[in-house]
Amino acid sequence: MNWQEQQIQSAWENGEVADKANPSKWRKDACGAWIAREHYDDPRSCFGWVIEEVDPNGAQAGANPINLRPCQWKNFGFRKDGKQACPVIANGGLNLDFSTIHG
């Protein structure tokens, strides 16, 4: 989907504000992975992120700002047993990527 700047900013503002990090530049997604505001839609960056709809089929579906949140791009749409899984998580100021580990 092609998001407008206002929707991108709304999703960003729904991200987790982390202690001691500038919230206009850094946030965390629902998995706790670091994302950088300037790396929106950048899959080459470990801090890149996209917009995820919290409930794509619910009453708030669509571009409603309440339903939008930022998601580190590798965490986007990643499910295990029907629940969100988190292949990328934060460890200190870095992201750890477990998506390439096969169990």
Chimera marker file (.cmm) of the C-alpha trace (Angstrom):
<marker_set name="trace">
<marker id="1" x="0.000" y="0.000" z="0.000" r="1" g="1" b="0" radius="0.5"/>
<marker id="2" x="1.162" y="3.518" z="-0.711" r="1" g="1" b="0" radius="0.5"/>
<marker id="3" x="0.990" y="5.382" z="2.581" r="1" g="1" b="0" radius="0.5"/>
<marker id="4" x="0.748" y="9.159" z="2.833" r="1" g="1" b="0" radius="0.5"/>
<marker id="5" x="3.212" y="11.075" z="5.045" r="1" g="1" b="0" radius="0.5"/>
<marker id="6" x="0.504" y="11.728" z="7.643" r="1" g="1" b="0" radius="0.5"/>
<marker id="7" x="-0.166" y="7.970" z="7.920" r="1" g="1" b="0" radius="0.5"/>
<marker id="8" x="3.551" y="7.214" z="8.123" r="1" g="1" b="0" radius="0.5"/>
<marker id="9" x="3.922" y="9.728" z="10.953" r="1" g="1" b="0" radius="0.5"/>
<marker id="10" x="0.854" y="8.333" z="12.751" r="1" g="1" b="0" radius="0.5"/>
<marker id="11" x="2.270" y="4.818" z="12.593" r="1" g="1" b="0" radius="0.5"/>
<marker id="12" x="5.633" y="6.130" z="13.847" r="1" g="1" b="0" radius="0.5"/>
<marker id="13" x="3.961" y="7.825" z="16.804" r="1" g="1" b="0" radius="0.5"/>
<marker id="14" x="2.315" y="4.505" z="17.723" r="1" g="1" b="0" radius="0.5"/>
<marker id="15" x="5.767" y="2.925" z="18.149" r="1" g="1" b="0" radius="0.5"/>
<marker id="16" x="7.288" y="2.401" z="21.572" r="1" g="1" b="0" radius="0.5"/>
<marker id="17" x="9.303" y="5.314" z="22.936" r="1" g="1" b="0" radius="0.5"/>
<marker id="18" x="12.522" y="3.971" z="24.450" r="1" g="1" b="0" radius="0.5"/>
<marker id="19" x="14.339" y="5.469" z="27.431" r="1" g="1" b="0" radius="0.5"/>
<marker id="20" x="17.248" y="7.735" z="26.529" r="1" g="1" b="0" radius="0.5"/>
<marker id="21" x="16.489" y="7.584" z="22.790" r="1" g="1" b="0" radius="0.5"/>
<marker id="22" x="15.317" y="10.587" z="20.793" r="1" g="1" b="0" radius="0.5"/>
<marker id="23" x="11.693" y="9.647" z="19.983" r="1" g="1" b="0" radius="0.5"/>
<marker id="24" x="11.703" y="11.669" z="16.782" r="1" g="1" b="0" radius="0.5"/>
<marker id="25" x="14.562" y="9.472" z="15.476" r="1" g="1" b="0" radius="0.5"/>
<marker id="26" x="14.310" y="6.127" z="17.292" r="1" g="1" b="0" radius="0.5"/>
<marker id="27" x="11.460" y="3.887" z="18.426" r="1" g="1" b="0" radius="0.5"/>
<marker id="28" x="10.808" y="0.202" z="18.946" r="1" g="1" b="0" radius="0.5"/>
<marker id="29" x="8.242" y="-1.955" z="17.218" r="1" g="1" b="0" radius="0.5"/>
<marker id="30" x="5.822" y="-4.379" z="18.927" r="1" g="1" b="0" radius="0.5"/>
<marker id="31" x="8.586" y="-7.002" z="19.041" r="1" g="1" b="0" radius="0.5"/>
<marker id="32" x="10.950" y="-4.559" z="20.735" r="1" g="1" b="0" radius="0.5"/>
<marker id="33" x="13.201" y="-4.200" z="17.669" r="1" g="1" b="0" radius="0.5"/>
<marker id="34" x="14.839" y="-0.833" z="17.035" r="1" g="1" b="0" radius="0.5"/>
<marker id="35" x="13.583" y="1.205" z="14.099" r="1" g="1" b="0" radius="0.5"/>
<marker id="36" x="14.893" y="4.513" z="12.755" r="1" g="1" b="0" radius="0.5"/>
<marker id="37" x="12.468" y="7.161" z="11.490" r="1" g="1" b="0" radius="0.5"/>
<marker id="38" x="14.646" y="7.983" z="8.486" r="1" g="1" b="0" radius="0.5"/>
<marker id="39" x="14.813" y="4.308" z="7.473" r="1" g="1" b="0" radius="0.5"/>
<marker id="40" x="11.116" y="3.978" z="6.635" r="1" g="1" b="0" radius="0.5"/>
<marker id="41" x="10.609" y="1.461" z="3.802" r="1" g="1" b="0" radius="0.5"/>
<marker id="42" x="14.327" y="0.593" z="3.632" r="1" g="1" b="0" radius="0.5"/>
<marker id="43" x="14.796" y="-3.187" z="3.608" r="1" g="1" b="0" radius="0.5"/>
<marker id="44" x="18.573" y="-2.776" z="3.351" r="1" g="1" b="0" radius="0.5"/>
<marker id="45" x="18.713" y="-1.315" z="6.855" r="1" g="1" b="0" radius="0.5"/>
<marker id="46" x="18.526" y="-3.424" z="10.017" r="1" g="1" b="0" radius="0.5"/>
<marker id="47" x="16.585" y="-0.435" z="11.438" r="1" g="1" b="0" radius="0.5"/>
<marker id="48" x="14.257" y="-0.234" z="8.432" r="1" g="1" b="0" radius="0.5"/>
<marker id="49" x="10.537" y="-0.447" z="9.017" r="1" g="1" b="0" radius="0.5"/>
<marker id="50" x="7.169" y="-0.596" z="7.339" r="1" g="1" b="0" radius="0.5"/>
<marker id="51" x="3.607" y="0.062" z="8.419" r="1" g="1" b="0" radius="0.5"/>
<marker id="52" x="1.545" y="-2.771" z="9.823" r="1" g="1" b="0" radius="0.5"/>
<marker id="53" x="-2.176" y="-2.717" z="10.404" r="1" g="1" b="0" radius="0.5"/>
<marker id="54" x="-2.869" y="-3.958" z="13.935" r="1" g="1" b="0" radius="0.5"/>
<marker id="55" x="-6.248" y="-5.432" z="12.949" r="1" g="1" b="0" radius="0.5"/>
<marker id="56" x="-6.525" y="-5.532" z="9.147" r="1" g="1" b="0" radius="0.5"/>
<marker id="57" x="-10.027" y="-7.042" z="9.254" r="1" g="1" b="0" radius="0.5"/>
<marker id="58" x="-11.510" y="-5.264" z="12.269" r="1" g="1" b="0" radius="0.5"/>
<marker id="59" x="-13.562" y="-2.162" z="12.800" r="1" g="1" b="0" radius="0.5"/>
<marker id="60" x="-10.436" y="0.030" z="12.660" r="1" g="1" b="0" radius="0.5"/>
<marker id="61" x="-9.147" y="-1.524" z="9.410" r="1" g="1" b="0" radius="0.5"/>
<marker id="62" x="-7.792" y="0.714" z="6.703" r="1" g="1" b="0" radius="0.5"/>
<marker id="63" x="-5.807" y="3.868" z="7.158" r="1" g="1" b="0" radius="0.5"/>
<marker id="64" x="-7.223" y="4.748" z="10.591" r="1" g="1" b="0" radius="0.5"/>
<marker id="65" x="-4.228" y="6.094" z="12.597" r="1" g="1" b="0" radius="0.5"/>
<marker id="66" x="-5.247" y="4.010" z="15.632" r="1" g="1" b="0" radius="0.5"/>
<marker id="67" x="-4.821" y="0.848" z="13.574" r="1" g="1" b="0" radius="0.5"/>
<marker id="68" x="-1.337" y="1.646" z="12.223" r="1" g="1" b="0" radius="0.5"/>
<marker id="69" x="1.950" y="0.817" z="13.887" r="1" g="1" b="0" radius="0.5"/>
<marker id="70" x="5.582" y="0.657" z="12.824" r="1" g="1" b="0" radius="0.5"/>
<marker id="71" x="7.127" y="-2.745" z="12.308" r="1" g="1" b="0" radius="0.5"/>
<marker id="72" x="10.771" y="-3.638" z="11.674" r="1" g="1" b="0" radius="0.5"/>
<marker id="73" x="10.604" y="-4.917" z="8.102" r="1" g="1" b="0" radius="0.5"/>
<marker id="74" x="11.657" y="-8.514" z="8.908" r="1" g="1" b="0" radius="0.5"/>
<marker id="75" x="9.067" y="-8.718" z="11.691" r="1" g="1" b="0" radius="0.5"/>
<marker id="76" x="6.304" y="-7.606" z="9.315" r="1" g="1" b="0" radius="0.5"/>
<marker id="77" x="3.803" y="-10.380" z="8.693" r="1" g="1" b="0" radius="0.5"/>
<marker id="78" x="5.980" y="-12.969" z="10.420" r="1" g="1" b="0" radius="0.5"/>
<marker id="79" x="3.689" y="-15.498" z="12.087" r="1" g="1" b="0" radius="0.5"/>
<marker id="80" x="4.217" y="-18.781" z="13.858" r="1" g="1" b="0" radius="0.5"/>
<marker id="81" x="1.213" y="-20.903" z="14.773" r="1" g="1" b="0" radius="0.5"/>
<marker id="82" x="-1.047" y="-17.971" z="13.839" r="1" g="1" b="0" radius="0.5"/>
<marker id="83" x="0.603" y="-15.545" z="16.282" r="1" g="1" b="0" radius="0.5"/>
<marker id="84" x="3.095" y="-12.779" z="15.680" r="1" g="1" b="0" radius="0.5"/>
<marker id="85" x="6.628" y="-14.038" z="15.922" r="1" g="1" b="0" radius="0.5"/>
<marker id="86" x="9.651" y="-11.821" z="16.353" r="1" g="1" b="0" radius="0.5"/>
<marker id="87" x="12.676" y="-12.848" z="14.301" r="1" g="1" b="0" radius="0.5"/>
<marker id="88" x="14.295" y="-9.459" z="15.014" r="1" g="1" b="0" radius="0.5"/>
<marker id="89" x="14.612" y="-8.196" z="18.586" r="1" g="1" b="0" radius="0.5"/>
<marker id="90" x="16.721" y="-5.553" z="20.286" r="1" g="1" b="0" radius="0.5"/>
<marker id="91" x="19.737" y="-6.295" z="22.436" r="1" g="1" b="0" radius="0.5"/>
<marker id="92" x="20.987" y="-3.048" z="23.902" r="1" g="1" b="0" radius="0.5"/>
<marker id="93" x="21.356" y="-0.602" z="21.032" r="1" g="1" b="0" radius="0.5"/>
<marker id="94" x="21.488" y="-3.298" z="18.340" r="1" g="1" b="0" radius="0.5"/>
<marker id="95" x="19.002" y="-5.560" z="16.623" r="1" g="1" b="0" radius="0.5"/>
<marker id="96" x="19.551" y="-9.311" z="16.615" r="1" g="1" b="0" radius="0.5"/>
<marker id="97" x="18.220" y="-11.147" z="13.561" r="1" g="1" b="0" radius="0.5"/>
<marker id="98" x="17.124" y="-14.728" z="14.198" r="1" g="1" b="0" radius="0.5"/>
<marker id="99" x="15.295" y="-15.072" z="10.873" r="1" g="1" b="0" radius="0.5"/>
<marker id="100" x="18.152" y="-16.980" z="9.279" r="1" g="1" b="0" radius="0.5"/>
<marker id="101" x="18.465" y="-19.523" z="12.114" r="1" g="1" b="0" radius="0.5"/>
<marker id="102" x="16.672" y="-22.740" z="11.357" r="1" g="1" b="0" radius="0.5"/>
<marker id="103" x="15.595" y="-24.974" z="14.218" r="1" g="1" b="0" radius="0.5"/>
<link id1="1" id2="2" r="1" g="1" b="0" radius="0.2"/>
<link id1="2" id2="3" r="1" g="1" b="0" radius="0.2"/>
<link id1="3" id2="4" r="1" g="1" b="0" radius="0.2"/>
<link id1="4" id2="5" r="1" g="1" b="0" radius="0.2"/>
<link id1="5" id2="6" r="1" g="1" b="0" radius="0.2"/>
<link id1="6" id2="7" r="1" g="1" b="0" radius="0.2"/>
<link id1="7" id2="8" r="1" g="1" b="0" radius="0.2"/>
<link id1="8" id2="9" r="1" g="1" b="0" radius="0.2"/>
<link id1="9" id2="10" r="1" g="1" b="0" radius="0.2"/>
<link id1="10" id2="11" r="1" g="1" b="0" radius="0.2"/>
<link id1="11" id2="12" r="1" g="1" b="0" radius="0.2"/>
<link id1="12" id2="13" r="1" g="1" b="0" radius="0.2"/>
<link id1="13" id2="14" r="1" g="1" b="0" radius="0.2"/>
<link id1="14" id2="15" r="1" g="1" b="0" radius="0.2"/>
<link id1="15" id2="16" r="1" g="1" b="0" radius="0.2"/>
<link id1="16" id2="17" r="1" g="1" b="0" radius="0.2"/>
<link id1="17" id2="18" r="1" g="1" b="0" radius="0.2"/>
<link id1="18" id2="19" r="1" g="1" b="0" radius="0.2"/>
<link id1="19" id2="20" r="1" g="1" b="0" radius="0.2"/>
<link id1="20" id2="21" r="1" g="1" b="0" radius="0.2"/>
<link id1="21" id2="22" r="1" g="1" b="0" radius="0.2"/>
<link id1="22" id2="23" r="1" g="1" b="0" radius="0.2"/>
<link id1="23" id2="24" r="1" g="1" b="0" radius="0.2"/>
<link id1="24" id2="25" r="1" g="1" b="0" radius="0.2"/>
<link id1="25" id2="26" r="1" g="1" b="0" radius="0.2"/>
<link id1="26" id2="27" r="1" g="1" b="0" radius="0.2"/>
<link id1="27" id2="28" r="1" g="1" b="0" radius="0.2"/>
<link id1="28" id2="29" r="1" g="1" b="0" radius="0.2"/>
<link id1="29" id2="30" r="1" g="1" b="0" radius="0.2"/>
<link id1="30" id2="31" r="1" g="1" b="0" radius="0.2"/>
<link id1="31" id2="32" r="1" g="1" b="0" radius="0.2"/>
<link id1="32" id2="33" r="1" g="1" b="0" radius="0.2"/>
<link id1="33" id2="34" r="1" g="1" b="0" radius="0.2"/>
<link id1="34" id2="35" r="1" g="1" b="0" radius="0.2"/>
<link id1="35" id2="36" r="1" g="1" b="0" radius="0.2"/>
<link id1="36" id2="37" r="1" g="1" b="0" radius="0.2"/>
<link id1="37" id2="38" r="1" g="1" b="0" radius="0.2"/>
<link id1="38" id2="39" r="1" g="1" b="0" radius="0.2"/>
<link id1="39" id2="40" r="1" g="1" b="0" radius="0.2"/>
<link id1="40" id2="41" r="1" g="1" b="0" radius="0.2"/>
<link id1="41" id2="42" r="1" g="1" b="0" radius="0.2"/>
<link id1="42" id2="43" r="1" g="1" b="0" radius="0.2"/>
<link id1="43" id2="44" r="1" g="1" b="0" radius="0.2"/>
<link id1="44" id2="45" r="1" g="1" b="0" radius="0.2"/>
<link id1="45" id2="46" r="1" g="1" b="0" radius="0.2"/>
<link id1="46" id2="47" r="1" g="1" b="0" radius="0.2"/>
<link id1="47" id2="48" r="1" g="1" b="0" radius="0.2"/>
<link id1="48" id2="49" r="1" g="1" b="0" radius="0.2"/>
<link id1="49" id2="50" r="1" g="1" b="0" radius="0.2"/>
<link id1="50" id2="51" r="1" g="1" b="0" radius="0.2"/>
<link id1="51" id2="52" r="1" g="1" b="0" radius="0.2"/>
<link id1="52" id2="53" r="1" g="1" b="0" radius="0.2"/>
<link id1="53" id2="54" r="1" g="1" b="0" radius="0.2"/>
<link id1="54" id2="55" r="1" g="1" b="0" radius="0.2"/>
<link id1="55" id2="56" r="1" g="1" b="0" radius="0.2"/>
<link id1="56" id2="57" r="1" g="1" b="0" radius="0.2"/>
<link id1="57" id2="58" r="1" g="1" b="0" radius="0.2"/>
<link id1="58" id2="59" r="1" g="1" b="0" radius="0.2"/>
<link id1="59" id2="60" r="1" g="1" b="0" radius="0.2"/>
<link id1="60" id2="61" r="1" g="1" b="0" radius="0.2"/>
<link id1="61" id2="62" r="1" g="1" b="0" radius="0.2"/>
<link id1="62" id2="63" r="1" g="1" b="0" radius="0.2"/>
<link id1="63" id2="64" r="1" g="1" b="0" radius="0.2"/>
<link id1="64" id2="65" r="1" g="1" b="0" radius="0.2"/>
<link id1="65" id2="66" r="1" g="1" b="0" radius="0.2"/>
<link id1="66" id2="67" r="1" g="1" b="0" radius="0.2"/>
<link id1="67" id2="68" r="1" g="1" b="0" radius="0.2"/>
<link id1="68" id2="69" r="1" g="1" b="0" radius="0.2"/>
<link id1="69" id2="70" r="1" g="1" b="0" radius="0.2"/>
<link id1="70" id2="71" r="1" g="1" b="0" radius="0.2"/>
<link id1="71" id2="72" r="1" g="1" b="0" radius="0.2"/>
<link id1="72" id2="73" r="1" g="1" b="0" radius="0.2"/>
<link id1="73" id2="74" r="1" g="1" b="0" radius="0.2"/>
<link id1="74" id2="75" r="1" g="1" b="0" radius="0.2"/>
<link id1="75" id2="76" r="1" g="1" b="0" radius="0.2"/>
<link id1="76" id2="77" r="1" g="1" b="0" radius="0.2"/>
<link id1="77" id2="78" r="1" g="1" b="0" radius="0.2"/>
<link id1="78" id2="79" r="1" g="1" b="0" radius="0.2"/>
<link id1="79" id2="80" r="1" g="1" b="0" radius="0.2"/>
<link id1="80" id2="81" r="1" g="1" b="0" radius="0.2"/>
<link id1="81" id2="82" r="1" g="1" b="0" radius="0.2"/>
<link id1="82" id2="83" r="1" g="1" b="0" radius="0.2"/>
<link id1="83" id2="84" r="1" g="1" b="0" radius="0.2"/>
<link id1="84" id2="85" r="1" g="1" b="0" radius="0.2"/>
<link id1="85" id2="86" r="1" g="1" b="0" radius="0.2"/>
<link id1="86" id2="87" r="1" g="1" b="0" radius="0.2"/>
<link id1="87" id2="88" r="1" g="1" b="0" radius="0.2"/>
<link id1="88" id2="89" r="1" g="1" b="0" radius="0.2"/>
<link id1="89" id2="90" r="1" g="1" b="0" radius="0.2"/>
<link id1="90" id2="91" r="1" g="1" b="0" radius="0.2"/>
<link id1="91" id2="92" r="1" g="1" b="0" radius="0.2"/>
<link id1="92" id2="93" r="1" g="1" b="0" radius="0.2"/>
<link id1="93" id2="94" r="1" g="1" b="0" radius="0.2"/>
<link id1="94" id2="95" r="1" g="1" b="0" radius="0.2"/>
<link id1="95" id2="96" r="1" g="1" b="0" radius="0.2"/>
<link id1="96" id2="97" r="1" g="1" b="0" radius="0.2"/>
<link id1="97" id2="98" r="1" g="1" b="0" radius="0.2"/>
<link id1="98" id2="99" r="1" g="1" b="0" radius="0.2"/>
<link id1="99" id2="100" r="1" g="1" b="0" radius="0.2"/>
<link id1="100" id2="101" r="1" g="1" b="0" radius="0.2"/>
<link id1="101" id2="102" r="1" g="1" b="0" radius="0.2"/>
<link id1="102" id2="103" r="1" g="1" b="0" radius="0.2"/>
</marker_set>
